[in-house]
Amino acid sequence: MSDVFGGLLDAIDVDLLTSGYRRKYIGQLEVYKEYFSRSIEQYKKRQELTFMEKISPGSKKEREDTDKRILSQLVDYIDLLADIYEKCSYFLPDEEVAKGIRDEYDLLMSQLNDMKGSTDDEEMTGWLLDGEAANQDLLKRCFAAERSVIDSLTNLHHFLVGIKALKADEFKDWQRAKLIQDRCAEKILEQKFEGVDCIDCLNRALNSIGEDTWQKMDKVSQKLIVSAEILLERIPANSDFDYAAVCLTATKALEIEMGKRYFVDYIRYSHDNNIRNLTSGLIKDGECTRSEAEFSFEFLEGITGYTVDSQGNMKVIPKYSGDNMVFLDYAYKNLTDTTSKQDSEEMVRNQVFAASVIKNNFRDAAALGGRLSYNDARECMDYLIDEQRAFGIILEQFKK
């Protein structure tokens, strides 16, 4: 353990860093690893110089410039340790944050400032050796914390590559896309996400969706949304990982929420109101021919009567015009949170349109296409959760 940097080092708990920050700091610590090694060798060589070599004009100027540069680097390194601690302390209770860390930081800065006037090779070498030890310790701890994350992601990556490679000739494309989406979601739900990644991503989802709206969600879809955020946090942006897992997980959450309201609740409403023989094929002779688990975005066309063409135009399918009127009556009475029939219809149209975008651009692209990049996954999460908030807006429009 470093004597010089011990106070700052003891305060840092790398398990309190999100994966993104941990990777960032590993990169910076790797740079300092090279810096400390190179600087220590430089000072060892200086100590071997003869007296006349040390006092020669050119050598003296070079020594002064080197000392200034090294002192500046040591100041930057202390700032880095303080920054790491600050990111760790974000998840600590307030009373744990003030543990004299500021005093420790100020003391080190004061000691370096006192050295600016007259540096000593032995003292500088001591600082560098302690800095090297502190750096190696931090790197070791960061890599250990990342190992379990990397192993988990590697297993998920292999699973995803395998499931996407499966060929099912008896399935239509949309059925295969749903199968892959469901299998991926099942795999994600098996994961036990814990720690600061989970806390940070849960807070991010809550801020976007809203706490009241969050309470409308199924527990499974809540976990899927947080899991999608965690995956995006944990996988490096320059990774060869297939980011399809992010999109499949997030889109499954919306499918669950729409399935509950557009399918389960609508079936119940139809039974209660003796609505029979809907041409959607979901109800025949008063009985539902589908299960909740089978619900897919593709069902929305038969349920609502709306279709979205390849140019993004929405219209009512003539053979489903009667179903459309029945569904809009249900939506006004039971689905949408508005007192206006016109607003209710507009909400339904917008929701069906958003579901079409999500199905085509994200679910199908993730399940049926090639490897998805970080930017593809980022676009999906921005549309659903983080910027355009399609997921939160749809849920806000539901009565319950």
KEKE-3310 file (N, C-alpha, C; in steps of 0.2 Angstrom, whole numbers, plus 5000, padded with zeros to 4 digits):
npx = (5004:5003:5012:5012:5001:4991:4980:4970:4969:4964:4951:4945:4933:4931:4921:4910:4909:4902:4901:4904:4912:4922:4929:4933:4942:4951:4958:4964:4972:4981:4988:4995:5002:5012:5018:5023:5033:5042:5046:5052:5063:5070:5074:5082:5093:5097:5102:5114:5122:5138:5145:5149:5142:5130:5129:5132:5128:5118:5113:5108:5097:5089:5086:5078:5067:5062:5059:5049:5039:5037:5032:5020:5013:5011:5003:4992:4989:4985:4973:4966:4964:4956:4945:4941:4937:4927:4917:4915:4909:4897:4887:4887:4881:4878:4885:4896:4903:4911:4925:4937:4944:4946:4955:4966:4968:4971:4983:4992:4993:4999:5011:5017:5018:5027:5038:5041:5050:5063:5068:5071:5080:5079:5068:5058:5059:5054:5040:5036:5038:5029:5017:5017:5015:5002:4995:4996:4989:4976:4973:4973:4962:4951:4952:4948:4935:4929:4930:4920:4909:4913:4914:4900:4894:4901:4896:4882:4884:4888:4877:4867:4872:4871:4857:4852:4857:4849:4839:4822:4812:4799:4793:4787:4795:4791:4787:4799:4807:4800:4802:4816:4817:4810:4817:4829:4825:4821:4834:4840:4832:4836:4848:4857:4857:4866:4872:4880:4878:4865:4858:4861:4856:4842:4838:4840:4830:4819:4818:4816:4804:4796:4790:4777:4771:4779:4774:4763:4768:4772:4781:4790:4793:4798:4810:4816:4818:4827:4837:4841:4846:4857:4864:4868:4876:4886:4893:4907:4908:4916:4915:4915:4904:4887:4875:4862:4855:4852:4842:4832:4829:4823:4813:4805:4799:4790:4782:4776:4769:4760:4753:4746:4736:4731:4728:4725:4717:4708:4702:4695:4686:4679:4673:4665:4656:4649:4654:4657:4665:4675:4684:4698:4703:4707:4697:4685:4669:4666:4677:4694:4707:4720:4735:4741:4755:4758:4756:4761:4768:4763:4750:4743:4738:4727:4719:4716:4713:4721:4734:4751:4760:4774:4779:4776:4763:4747:4732:4715:4712:4701:4693:4694:4687:4675:4680:4689:4681:4675:4686:4691:4680:4682:4695:4692:4684:4691:4705:4713:4719:4710:4697:4691:4685:4691:4704:4707:4707:4717:4728:4728:4731:4744:4751:4750:4757:4770:4773:4774:4786:4795:4795:4799:4811:4819:4816:4815:4826:4836:4834:4833:4843:4860:4875:4872:4877:4884:4879:4867:4860:4860:4852:4840:4837:4837:4825:4815:4817:4826:4827:4817:4807:4797:4791:4788:4779:4769:4764:4760:4749:4740:4726:4728)
npy = (4994:5011:5024:5038:5040:5034:5038:5043:5032:5022:5027:5024:5014:5003:4996:5004:5011:5014:5003:5010:5021:5014:5008:5019:5024:5014:5015:5027:5025:5015:5023:5031:5020:5017:5030:5031:5021:5024:5037:5034:5026:5036:5045:5036:5035:5048:5049:5042:5050:5059:5072:5083:5082:5084:5097:5104:5117:5114:5102:5105:5114:5105:5096:5104:5107:5094:5091:5100:5096:5083:5086:5092:5082:5073:5081:5081:5067:5065:5073:5065:5053:5059:5062:5050:5045:5054:5050:5038:5041:5046:5037:5034:5037:5053:5056:5047:5052:5063:5060:5066:5066:5078:5085:5076:5077:5091:5091:5083:5091:5102:5098:5095:5107:5114:5108:5113:5123:5118:5103:5086:5072:5059:5061:5064:5052:5043:5048:5044:5030:5027:5031:5023:5011:5013:5015:5003:4995:5000:4998:4983:4981:4987:4979:4967:4969:4971:4959:4949:4955:4955:4942:4938:4946:4940:4927:4930:4936:4925:4916:4924:4925:4912:4910:4918:4913:4902:4893:4893:4886:4884:4895:4912:4927:4937:4929:4922:4933:4937:4925:4925:4937:4934:4923:4929:4939:4931:4925:4937:4940:4930:4934:4942:4957:4968:4981:4997:4999:4995:5003:5015:5015:5011:5023:5032:5027:5029:5043:5046:5039:5042:5042:5039:5034:5023:5015:5009:4999:4982:4971:4963:4969:4981:4976:4972:4984:4991:4982:4983:4996:4994:4985:4993:5002:4993:4987:4991:5005:5003:4990:4973:4966:4960:4971:4969:4963:4973:4980:4970:4967:4979:4982:4971:4974:4984:4977:4968:4978:4983:4972:4968:4978:4980:4968:4958:4965:4970:4958:4954:4964:4963:4951:4954:4963:4955:4955:4947:4936:4944:4950:4950:4938:4935:4932:4920:4914:4919:4915:4916:4914:4915:4916:4926:4926:4924:4936:4949:4963:4962:4959:4970:4976:4968:4969:4983:4987:4996:5000:5002:5008:5005:5018:5025:5029:5029:5019:5013:4996:4990:4978:4977:4988:4988:4982:4992:5002:4997:4994:5007:5012:5005:5009:5023:5021:5013:5012:5023:5038:5050:5063:5065:5059:5061:5064:5052:5043:5049:5046:5032:5030:5036:5027:5015:5018:5021:5009:5001:5007:5004:4990:4987:4995:4992:4980:4970:4972:4970:4956:4949:4955:4958:4960:4972:4988:4999:5012:5009:5003:5013:5022:5015:5015:5029:5032:5025:5027:5037:5049:5053:5046:5037:5025:5030:5040:5033:5025:5034:5039:5029:5023:5015)
npz = (5000:4996:5004:5003:4995:5001:5009:5000:4992:5000:5002:4991:4983:4971:4967:4968:4957:4941:4927:4915:4920:4926:4916:4909:4919:4920:4907:4909:4920:4915:4906:4916:4921:4912:4912:4926:4927:4917:4922:4934:4930:4924:4934:4942:4934:4934:4947:4946:4940:4939:4950:4943:4931:4935:4938:4927:4915:4904:4908:4921:4917:4910:4920:4929:4920:4919:4932:4934:4925:4930:4943:4939:4933:4944:4952:4943:4944:4957:4956:4948:4956:4966:4958:4955:4967:4970:4961:4966:4978:4975:4977:4990:5007:5014:5026:5025:5015:5019:5025:5029:5017:5009:5017:5016:5002:5001:5009:5001:4990:4995:4999:4987:4982:4990:4986:4974:4974:4977:4972:4976:4971:4977:4985:4975:4968:4978:4979:4966:4966:4975:4969:4958:4965:4970:4959:4952:4962:4961:4947:4948:4956:4949:4937:4942:4947:4935:4929:4932:4925:4912:4909:4911:4900:4889:4889:4887:4874:4866:4867:4861:4848:4844:4845:4836:4824:4822:4811:4806:4796:4796:4801:4799:4795:4805:4816:4819:4823:4834:4842:4844:4851:4862:4868:4870:4880:4890:4894:4898:4909:4918:4922:4936:4940:4949:4961:4958:4944:4942:4951:4946:4933:4935:4941:4930:4921:4929:4930:4917:4913:4923:4940:4944:4932:4931:4940:4934:4927:4923:4933:4927:4915:4920:4925:4913:4906:4914:4913:4900:4899:4908:4901:4890:4897:4901:4891:4881:4870:4859:4856:4849:4852:4849:4849:4849:4859:4868:4861:4859:4872:4877:4868:4871:4883:4880:4872:4881:4889:4880:4876:4888:4888:4875:4872:4882:4892:4882:4877:4888:4890:4878:4880:4892:4886:4877:4864:4849:4837:4831:4817:4818:4821:4833:4842:4842:4840:4853:4860:4865:4854:4855:4866:4880:4880:4867:4861:4850:4842:4829:4830:4833:4821:4817:4829:4831:4818:4811:4800:4795:4782:4771:4769:4780:4781:4789:4789:4789:4788:4776:4778:4792:4797:4805:4817:4820:4824:4836:4844:4846:4853:4865:4868:4872:4883:4892:4889:4886:4894:4894:4892:4880:4865:4852:4855:4861:4850:4843:4851:4851:4837:4837:4846:4840:4828:4834:4839:4827:4821:4831:4830:4817:4815:4826:4834:4824:4816:4825:4828:4816:4807:4804:4814:4827:4830:4843:4841:4834:4845:4854:4847:4848:4862:4864:4857:4863:4877:4883:4876:4865:4872:4869:4875:4888:4886:4879:4890:4899:4893:4895:4905:4916)
capx = (5000:5007:5012:5010:4994:4987:4973:4966:4968:4960:4944:4942:4930:4930:4914:4905:4910:4898:4905:4907:4917:4927:4932:4936:4948:4956:4961:4968:4977:4985:4993:5000:5007:5018:5022:5027:5038:5047:5049:5056:5070:5074:5077:5087:5098:5100:5106:5120:5127:5143:5144:5150:5137:5123:5129:5133:5122:5113:5110:5104:5091:5085:5083:5073:5061:5060:5056:5042:5034:5035:5027:5013:5010:5009:4997:4986:4987:4981:4967:4963:4962:4951:4940:4938:4934:4921:4912:4913:4905:4890:4883:4888:4877:4882:4889:4901:4907:4916:4930:4944:4947:4948:4961:4971:4970:4975:4990:4997:4994:5003:5018:5020:5019:5033:5044:5042:5056:5069:5067:5076:5080:5077:5061:5054:5059:5049:5034:5035:5037:5022:5012:5017:5011:4995:4992:4995:4984:4969:4972:4971:4955:4947:4951:4945:4928:4927:4930:4913:4905:4915:4912:4893:4893:4903:4891:4877:4886:4888:4870:4864:4875:4868:4850:4851:4859:4845:4834:4816:4809:4792:4791:4787:4800:4789:4787:4806:4809:4797:4805:4822:4816:4807:4822:4834:4822:4822:4841:4842:4829:4840:4854:4856:4860:4866:4877:4879:4875:4858:4855:4861:4851:4835:4837:4839:4824:4813:4818:4813:4797:4792:4789:4770:4770:4783:4770:4759:4772:4773:4787:4795:4795:4802:4817:4819:4820:4833:4842:4843:4850:4863:4868:4871:4881:4892:4896:4911:4906:4920:4916:4912:4898:4881:4871:4855:4852:4849:4835:4827:4826:4819:4806:4800:4796:4785:4777:4772:4764:4754:4750:4742:4731:4728:4726:4722:4711:4703:4698:4691:4681:4675:4669:4660:4651:4647:4657:4659:4667:4680:4688:4705:4705:4709:4691:4680:4663:4666:4683:4700:4711:4728:4737:4745:4762:4759:4755:4766:4767:4759:4743:4739:4734:4720:4715:4714:4711:4726:4740:4756:4763:4782:4781:4774:4756:4743:4725:4711:4711:4693:4689:4694:4684:4671:4684:4692:4676:4674:4692:4691:4676:4685:4700:4690:4681:4695:4712:4717:4718:4707:4689:4689:4685:4695:4711:4708:4708:4724:4733:4729:4735:4751:4754:4751:4763:4776:4774:4777:4793:4799:4795:4803:4818:4823:4815:4816:4833:4840:4833:4834:4848:4867:4877:4870:4882:4882:4875:4861:4857:4859:4846:4834:4836:4835:4818:4811:4817:4831:4826:4810:4803:4791:4789:4785:4773:4763:4762:4757:4742:4735:4722:4731)
capy = (5000:5017:5028:5044:5041:5029:5041:5043:5025:5018:5029:5023:5008:5003:4992:5009:5014:5011:5000:5015:5025:5010:5007:5025:5025:5009:5018:5033:5022:5012:5028:5032:5015:5019:5036:5030:5016:5028:5042:5031:5024:5042:5047:5032:5037:5054:5048:5039:5055:5062:5079:5088:5081:5086:5105:5107:5121:5111:5097:5108:5116:5099:5093:5109:5106:5088:5091:5104:5091:5077:5088:5094:5076:5071:5085:5078:5061:5066:5075:5059:5049:5063:5062:5043:5045:5058:5046:5032:5044:5048:5031:5034:5042:5060:5056:5043:5056:5068:5056:5069:5066:5084:5086:5072:5080:5097:5090:5081:5097:5107:5095:5095:5114:5115:5105:5116:5128:5114:5096:5081:5066:5054:5062:5063:5045:5040:5049:5040:5023:5026:5032:5017:5006:5015:5014:4995:4992:5002:4994:4977:4981:4988:4973:4961:4971:4970:4952:4946:4959:4953:4935:4938:4948:4935:4921:4932:4936:4918:4914:4928:4923:4906:4910:4922:4909:4896:4894:4890:4887:4884:4901:4918:4932:4940:4924:4921:4939:4936:4919:4927:4942:4931:4919:4934:4942:4925:4925:4943:4939:4925:4938:4945:4963:4971:4986:5003:4999:4994:5009:5021:5014:5012:5030:5035:5025:5032:5050:5047:5037:5045:5037:5037:5030:5017:5010:5006:4994:4975:4970:4960:4974:4986:4973:4972:4991:4993:4978:4986:5002:4991:4982:4998:5004:4989:4985:4996:5007:5001:4982:4969:4963:4961:4975:4967:4961:4979:4982:4965:4967:4985:4981:4966:4977:4988:4972:4966:4983:4984:4966:4968:4983:4980:4961:4954:4969:4970:4952:4954:4969:4960:4945:4957:4966:4951:4956:4941:4935:4949:4947:4950:4931:4933:4930:4917:4911:4921:4912:4919:4908:4916:4917:4932:4925:4924:4943:4952:4969:4961:4958:4977:4977:4964:4971:4990:4989:5001:4997:5007:5006:5006:5025:5028:5031:5025:5019:5008:4991:4990:4972:4978:4994:4987:4981:4998:5006:4993:4995:5014:5013:5002:5013:5029:5019:5009:5012:5030:5043:5057:5063:5067:5053:5063:5063:5045:5040:5051:5042:5025:5030:5037:5022:5010:5020:5020:5001:4999:5010:5000:4983:4987:4998:4990:4973:4965:4974:4966:4949:4946:4957:4956:4963:4978:4992:5003:5017:5006:5002:5020:5025:5012:5017:5036:5033:5022:5029:5042:5056:5054:5044:5034:5021:5033:5043:5028:5023:5040:5039:5023:5025:5011)
capz = (5000:4996:5010:5000:4992:5005:5012:4995:4990:5005:5002:4984:4982:4964:4966:4968:4950:4936:4922:4910:4923:4928:4910:4908:4923:4918:4902:4912:4924:4910:4904:4921:4923:4908:4915:4932:4925:4913:4926:4939:4927:4922:4941:4944:4930:4936:4953:4944:4937:4943:4952:4937:4926:4938:4939:4920:4913:4900:4913:4926:4914:4909:4927:4931:4916:4920:4939:4934:4922:4934:4948:4936:4932:4950:4953:4939:4946:4963:4954:4945:4962:4969:4954:4955:4974:4969:4957:4970:4984:4973:4979:4997:5011:5015:5032:5023:5010:5022:5029:5029:5010:5007:5020:5013:4996:5002:5011:4996:4985:4999:4999:4980:4980:4994:4982:4968:4974:4977:4972:4978:4967:4981:4987:4969:4967:4983:4976:4960:4968:4979:4964:4954:4969:4971:4952:4951:4966:4958:4941:4949:4959:4943:4932:4946:4947:4928:4926:4932:4920:4905:4909:4910:4894:4885:4889:4883:4867:4863:4867:4856:4841:4843:4844:4829:4819:4821:4806:4807:4790:4797:4804:4796:4798:4812:4821:4821:4826:4841:4845:4846:4856:4869:4870:4873:4886:4895:4896:4902:4916:4922:4925:4943:4940:4956:4962:4956:4937:4943:4954:4941:4927:4938:4942:4924:4919:4933:4928:4910:4912:4928:4945:4944:4926:4932:4944:4930:4923:4925:4936:4922:4910:4923:4925:4906:4904:4918:4911:4893:4901:4911:4895:4886:4901:4903:4885:4878:4864:4853:4857:4844:4855:4846:4854:4848:4866:4871:4858:4860:4879:4878:4864:4874:4888:4877:4870:4887:4892:4875:4876:4893:4887:4869:4871:4888:4894:4877:4877:4894:4888:4873:4884:4896:4882:4872:4857:4846:4830:4828:4811:4819:4822:4840:4846:4837:4844:4860:4863:4862:4851:4856:4873:4881:4878:4860:4858:4846:4839:4823:4832:4833:4815:4818:4835:4830:4811:4808:4797:4794:4776:4771:4768:4786:4781:4792:4787:4792:4783:4775:4781:4799:4799:4810:4822:4822:4828:4842:4848:4848:4859:4871:4870:4875:4889:4896:4888:4886:4900:4891:4891:4873:4860:4847:4858:4862:4844:4841:4855:4848:4831:4838:4849:4834:4824:4837:4839:4820:4821:4836:4828:4811:4816:4832:4835:4818:4814:4830:4828:4809:4804:4806:4821:4829:4833:4849:4839:4833:4851:4857:4844:4850:4868:4864:4854:4868:4884:4885:4873:4863:4877:4866:4880:4894:4883:4878:4897:4902:4890:4898:4911:4922)
cpx = (5004:5006:5010:5003:4989:4980:4968:4964:4963:4952:4941:4939:4928:4923:4909:4905:4905:4903:4908:4913:4923:4932:4936:4943:4953:4961:4966:4974:4982:4991:4998:5004:5013:5022:5026:5033:5044:5050:5054:5063:5074:5077:5082:5093:5101:5104:5113:5125:5132:5141:5144:5145:5131:5123:5131:5127:5117:5109:5106:5097:5086:5082:5078:5067:5058:5056:5049:5037:5032:5030:5020:5010:5007:5003:4991:4984:4983:4974:4963:4960:4956:4944:4937:4934:4927:4915:4910:4908:4898:4885:4883:4883:4881:4887:4896:4906:4913:4920:4937:4947:4949:4954:4967:4973:4974:4982:4994:4998:4999:5010:5021:5022:5025:5039:5046:5049:5063:5067:5073:5075:5077:5070:5056:5053:5054:5042:5032:5034:5031:5017:5011:5013:5004:4991:4991:4989:4977:4968:4969:4964:4950:4946:4947:4937:4925:4926:4924:4909:4907:4913:4904:4891:4895:4898:4885:4878:4885:4881:4866:4866:4872:4861:4848:4852:4854:4840:4828:4812:4801:4789:4791:4792:4798:4789:4794:4809:4807:4801:4812:4822:4814:4813:4828:4832:4823:4829:4842:4838:4832:4846:4852:4860:4860:4871:4875:4876:4868:4855:4855:4856:4844:4833:4836:4832:4818:4813:4815:4806:4793:4789:4781:4768:4773:4779:4765:4762:4772:4780:4793:4797:4799:4809:4820:4821:4826:4839:4845:4848:4857:4867:4872:4877:4887:4896:4900:4908:4909:4920:4913:4906:4892:4876:4863:4851:4849:4842:4830:4824:4822:4812:4802:4796:4790:4779:4773:4767:4758:4750:4744:4735:4727:4726:4722:4716:4706:4699:4693:4685:4676:4670:4663:4655:4648:4648:4660:4661:4671:4684:4696:4708:4707:4703:4687:4675:4664:4672:4689:4704:4719:4729:4741:4752:4763:4758:4761:4764:4762:4752:4739:4735:4727:4716:4712:4711:4716:4732:4745:4760:4771:4784:4779:4767:4752:4736:4722:4710:4703:4690:4689:4690:4679:4674:4687:4687:4675:4680:4692:4686:4679:4691:4698:4687:4686:4703:4716:4714:4716:4699:4687:4690:4690:4702:4712:4710:4715:4729:4734:4733:4742:4754:4755:4757:4769:4778:4777:4784:4797:4800:4800:4810:4822:4822:4818:4824:4838:4840:4835:4840:4855:4869:4875:4876:4880:4878:4868:4857:4855:4853:4840:4832:4834:4827:4814:4811:4821:4829:4819:4805:4796:4787:4785:4779:4767:4760:4758:4750:4737:4732:4725:4736)
cpy = (5006:5021:5035:5045:5036:5032:5041:5036:5021:5020:5027:5015:5007:4999:4998:5013:5010:5008:5005:5019:5020:5009:5013:5026:5020:5012:5023:5030:5018:5017:5030:5027:5016:5025:5035:5026:5020:5034:5039:5029:5031:5045:5043:5033:5043:5053:5045:5044:5057:5069:5084:5088:5084:5094:5108:5111:5118:5105:5100:5111:5110:5096:5097:5108:5099:5088:5095:5099:5086:5080:5090:5087:5073:5075:5082:5071:5061:5069:5069:5054:5053:5062:5055:5042:5048:5054:5040:5035:5046:5043:5030:5039:5048:5059:5052:5047:5060:5064:5059:5068:5072:5086:5083:5075:5086:5096:5088:5087:5102:5104:5096:5103:5117:5113:5108:5121:5124:5107:5092:5075:5060:5055:5061:5055:5041:5042:5045:5033:5022:5027:5026:5011:5007:5013:5007:4992:4994:4998:4987:4976:4982:4982:4967:4963:4970:4963:4948:4949:4956:4946:4934:4940:4943:4929:4924:4933:4930:4915:4918:4926:4917:4906:4913:4918:4903:4898:4890:4891:4887:4890:4907:4922:4935:4935:4922:4926:4938:4931:4921:4932:4939:4927:4924:4937:4937:4925:4931:4942:4934:4929:4941:4951:4966:4977:4992:5004:4999:5000:5014:5021:5014:5019:5034:5033:5028:5039:5051:5045:5040:5040:5035:5033:5023:5012:5007:5000:4987:4975:4967:4965:4980:4983:4973:4979:4993:4988:4980:4992:4999:4988:4987:5002:5000:4987:4991:4998:5005:4993:4979:4965:4965:4965:4974:4965:4967:4980:4976:4965:4973:4984:4976:4969:4981:4983:4969:4971:4984:4978:4965:4972:4982:4973:4958:4958:4970:4964:4952:4959:4966:4955:4949:4960:4962:4952:4950:4941:4941:4946:4947:4943:4929:4930:4926:4913:4913:4918:4915:4913:4909:4917:4923:4932:4925:4931:4945:4958:4968:4960:4964:4978:4974:4967:4978:4991:4994:4997:5003:5005:5007:5013:5029:5031:5026:5025:5013:5003:4990:4984:4973:4984:4994:4986:4987:5002:5003:4995:5002:5016:5010:5006:5020:5027:5016:5010:5018:5035:5050:5057:5065:5061:5055:5062:5056:5041:5042:5047:5035:5025:5031:5031:5016:5012:5019:5013:4999:5001:5005:4993:4983:4989:4995:4982:4968:4966:4970:4959:4946:4949:4955:4959:4970:4982:4996:5009:5015:5005:5008:5023:5022:5015:5025:5036:5030:5025:5036:5049:5057:5051:5040:5029:5024:5037:5039:5026:5028:5041:5034:5025:5021:5007)
cpz = (5000:5002:5008:4998:4996:5007:5006:4992:4994:5004:4996:4984:4975:4962:4966:4962:4945:4931:4917:4913:4924:4921:4908:4912:4922:4912:4904:4916:4920:4908:4909:4923:4919:4910:4921:4931:4922:4917:4931:4936:4926:4929:4943:4940:4932:4943:4952:4941:4941:4945:4947:4932:4929:4938:4932:4918:4909:4904:4918:4923:4913:4915:4929:4927:4918:4927:4938:4930:4926:4940:4945:4935:4939:4953:4950:4942:4953:4961:4951:4951:4965:4965:4954:4962:4973:4966:4962:4976:4982:4976:4987:5001:5013:5020:5030:5019:5014:5027:5029:5022:5007:5010:5017:5006:4996:5004:5006:4991:4989:4999:4992:4979:4984:4990:4976:4968:4974:4978:4974:4975:4971:4983:4981:4968:4971:4981:4970:4961:4971:4974:4960:4958:4969:4964:4951:4955:4963:4952:4943:4952:4953:4939:4936:4946:4940:4925:4926:4927:4913:4904:4907:4903:4888:4884:4885:4876:4863:4862:4862:4849:4839:4841:4838:4823:4818:4815:4807:4801:4791:4799:4799:4799:4805:4817:4823:4825:4833:4845:4848:4851:4862:4872:4874:4879:4892:4898:4900:4909:4920:4925:4932:4943:4947:4956:4959:4949:4938:4946:4949:4935:4929:4938:4935:4921:4922:4931:4921:4910:4917:4933:4945:4938:4927:4936:4940:4927:4927:4928:4931:4917:4913:4923:4918:4904:4908:4915:4904:4895:4904:4905:4891:4890:4901:4896:4882:4871:4858:4853:4851:4846:4850:4850:4853:4854:4869:4868:4859:4867:4880:4874:4867:4880:4886:4875:4876:4889:4887:4875:4882:4892:4880:4868:4877:4890:4889:4876:4882:4893:4883:4876:4888:4892:4876:4865:4854:4839:4827:4822:4812:4820:4829:4844:4840:4842:4851:4863:4860:4860:4852:4864:4874:4879:4871:4857:4855:4843:4832:4824:4832:4827:4815:4823:4833:4823:4808:4805:4795:4788:4776:4771:4775:4786:4785:4789:4790:4786:4782:4779:4789:4801:4805:4817:4825:4826:4835:4847:4850:4853:4865:4873:4874:4882:4894:4895:4889:4891:4897:4892:4884:4868:4854:4849:4859:4856:4842:4845:4853:4842:4832:4842:4844:4830:4827:4838:4833:4819:4825:4833:4822:4812:4821:4833:4830:4816:4819:4829:4821:4805:4806:4813:4822:4832:4839:4847:4837:4840:4855:4854:4846:4857:4869:4862:4860:4875:4885:4882:4870:4867:4875:4872:4886:4892:4882:4885:4900:4899:4892:4904:4917:4919)
residu = (MET:SER:ASP:VAL:PHE:GLY:GLY:LEU:LEU:ASP:ALA:ILE:ASP:VAL:ASP:LEU:LEU:THR:SER:GLY:TYR:ARG:ARG:LYS:TYR:ILE:GLY:GLN:LEU:GLU:VAL:TYR:LYS:GLU:TYR:PHE:SER:ARG:SER:ILE:GLU:GLN:TYR:LYS:LYS:ARG:GLN:GLU:LEU:THR:PHE:MET:GLU:LYS:ILE:SER:PRO:GLY:SER:LYS:LYS:GLU:ARG:GLU:ASP:THR:ASP:LYS:ARG:ILE:LEU:SER:GLN:LEU:VAL:ASP:TYR:ILE:ASP:LEU:LEU:ALA:ASP:ILE:TYR:GLU:LYS:CYS:SER:TYR:PHE:LEU:PRO:ASP:GLU:GLU:VAL:ALA:LYS:GLY:ILE:ARG:ASP:GLU:TYR:ASP:LEU:LEU:MET:SER:GLN:LEU:ASN:ASP:MET:LYS:GLY:SER:THR:ASP:ASP:GLU:GLU:MET:THR:GLY:TRP:LEU:LEU:ASP:GLY:GLU:ALA:ALA:ASN:GLN:ASP:LEU:LEU:LYS:ARG:CYS:PHE:ALA:ALA:GLU:ARG:SER:VAL:ILE:ASP:SER:LEU:THR:ASN:LEU:HIS:HIS:PHE:LEU:VAL:GLY:ILE:LYS:ALA:LEU:LYS:ALA:ASP:GLU:PHE:LYS:ASP:TRP:GLN:ARG:ALA:LYS:LEU:ILE:GLN:ASP:ARG:CYS:ALA:GLU:LYS:ILE:LEU:GLU:GLN:LYS:PHE:GLU:GLY:VAL:ASP:CYS:ILE:ASP:CYS:LEU:ASN:ARG:ALA:LEU:ASN:SER:ILE:GLY:GLU:ASP:THR:TRP:GLN:LYS:MET:ASP:LYS:VAL:SER:GLN:LYS:LEU:ILE:VAL:SER:ALA:GLU:ILE:LEU:LEU:GLU:ARG:ILE:PRO:ALA:ASN:SER:ASP:PHE:ASP:TYR:ALA:ALA:VAL:CYS:LEU:THR:ALA:THR:LYS:ALA:LEU:GLU:ILE:GLU:MET:GLY:LYS:ARG:TYR:PHE:VAL:ASP:TYR:ILE:ARG:TYR:SER:HIS:ASP:ASN:ASN:ILE:ARG:ASN:LEU:THR:SER:GLY:LEU:ILE:LYS:ASP:GLY:GLU:CYS:THR:ARG:SER:GLU:ALA:GLU:PHE:SER:PHE:GLU:PHE:LEU:GLU:GLY:ILE:THR:GLY:TYR:THR:VAL:ASP:SER:GLN:GLY:ASN:MET:LYS:VAL:ILE:PRO:LYS:TYR:SER:GLY:ASP:ASN:MET:VAL:PHE:LEU:ASP:TYR:ALA:TYR:LYS:ASN:LEU:THR:ASP:THR:THR:SER:LYS:GLN:ASP:SER:GLU:GLU:MET:VAL:ARG:ASN:GLN:VAL:PHE:ALA:ALA:SER:VAL:ILE:LYS:ASN:ASN:PHE:ARG:ASP:ALA:ALA:ALA:LEU:GLY:GLY:ARG:LEU:SER:TYR:ASN:ASP:ALA:ARG:GLU:CYS:MET:ASP:TYR:LEU:ILE:ASP:GLU:GLN:ARG:ALA:PHE:GLY:ILE:ILE:LEU:GLU:GLN:PHE:LYS:LYS)
# end
